[in-house]
Amino acid sequence: MQELLTAITYPVVWLICSYGLGIESGLAKLLISLTAAILVYVLIGIKLSKKDNK
């Protein structure tokens, strides 16, 4: 589940950057998309870790 949401986040954020925000730079879109995907992965991992500790 965690990997699936991360995989979905990347292209969704890429499209938002392209069409929603109008960012033209491919490098900027890449960095923003990868950061968002990694952030989703980490946040879900933290949430699952806290759930396992209880």
C-alpha positions, -999 to 999 in steps of 0.1 A, spaced: 0 0 0 28 24 10 46 18 -23 15 21 -44 6 55 -29 41 67 -35 40 55 -71 7 73 -76 19 105 -59 48 111 -83 28 114 -116 -1 133 -99 23 159 -85 41 161 -119 8 168 -136 -2 194 -110 32 211 -115 28 211 -153 -8 221 -158 -19 235 -124 11 256 -115 25 261 -150 61 251 -141 81 247 -173 114 234 -159 117 197 -160 143 197 -132 120 216 -109 91 193 -117 113 163 -110 126 176 -77 91 186 -65 75 153 -76 103 132 -60 101 152 -28 64 147 -26 66 110 -33 94 105 -6 74 126 19 43 104 14 64 73 18 80 86 50 47 98 65 30 65 59 60 47 74 58 69 105 21 63 109 25 26 106 54 25 130 34 44 156 4 20 151 27 -10 156 41 3 189 7 6 205 
